[in-house]
């Protein structure tokens, strides 16, 4: 079965590399990935996958299914890009490797007794597409959820942080900054005080807690007291509990800015909260074996915890569904994700190799676990429990 899957992936090599390059050439932002989603679907449709678009009431989300086995294997494709710097997180590689893994699994679907499903998941960078799809039941029948993410090195048990994506708006009162400043209430000053408070808070954060942000707006002219200012902030922590703690403390800093300047403020969460990755141990073990089998050398397990990825909505998926989110290395010349040089590297020869190696390792991982009677029963039982819980929630 490994040989059959490998052969199917190898036969599609040019198609997969071309898909990666095509998505990279036309970067699209969250929930606007219409061309990228369509490109990802093309090779799947050509190989007889059943296509459904607009799933979960998200126009750029899709499913593509093949086979009729009772164990459903999900492979996740991401294809959104970053503002201004394009595919500096390498989602073009994610999409192409997902398609490759699905083509490999389709070749053995009947033998393995599986149904292969590719999920097109929009808005990972900002918007939480997977969280919305999870909440709307799109993944309810999944026994396992698989994907790989590019990075500067291979990491099997990749770690991520829980994330809250916030917009903080301060409301003041405009006035002439020279002729009548006493009538103004400076929303820009409120934002400044809040940022100073956040800066002082940093030395007292728990390990793994982070906060970083930008000024979205802070006024319109020097001679007008700003009546409106906006901060955009990410709060991160190693888990949801410590994220709640950080949210409480950061909220006090935002409130302090408003209180000190006589302004009011609103805090709005721009996307669903991302939870930390909790990968399935058996899937990790299989993937480690298979990625080494294709000739890669991942970092040692004892070093993995020291390399947090940032945050991903795949964390929410792995909290409910057995899944993995390993990192597959590309040669980026020392660049890291979210840098322009990483975007340039996402279509070099090492990136093309990552597409094929990632597809092969994912397909083999799914084959190995689906053919293991103990793990097949375990995964099936998890599906039954999850579906029962959803019915209870509905009632």
Beta strands, then each sheet from edge to edge (+ up, - down):
strand 1: 50-53
strand 2: 62-66
strand 3: 71-77
strand 4: 114-120
strand 5: 144-151
strand 6: 162-171
strand 7: 210-217
strand 8: 228-237
strand 9: 264-269
strand 10: 323-329
sheet 1: 1+ 2- 4+ 3+ 5+ 10+
sheet 2: 7+ 8- 6+ 9-
end
